[in-house]
């Protein structure tokens, strides 16, 4: 299975959440890019965020975000080596 654009949109949205605090969420506004709005709905449906328009990361969402951050850092590091 490859990453498709919908999965990339979800990963990119996850990366907007700050892992340094559980007290800060995000809000996806109604006039945001439709792909971002759809990604938020899918993340909510998957149980990764608390609201369909953002909110906070769930425990599962936090774990997914940590993995997404780690993968991004790995890929960035390997391009600079």
Residue, then its C-alpha position, 0 to 999 in steps of 0.5 A: x500500500x502506498x500513501x495516497x493524497x488523503x493519507x498525506x493530508x491526514x499526516x500533515x494535519x496531525x503534524x499541526x498538533x503540538x506534542x509538547x502539551x496536551x492543553x493545546x488543540x487546533x481548529x479547522x475552520x469552515x473556510x479551510x481547504x476542503x482537503x484539510x476539512x475532509x482530513x479532520x473528519x477522517x481523523x475524527x472518525x478514526x478516533x485520532x482527534x476529539x472533534x471533526x473540526x480539530x479539537x485535541x489529540x486522543x491517546x491514539x492520535x498522540x501515538x500516531x503523531x509521535x510516529x509521524x514526527x519520527x518518520x518525518x525527522x528520519x526522512x529529513x535526516x537521511x536527505x542531509x547525509 
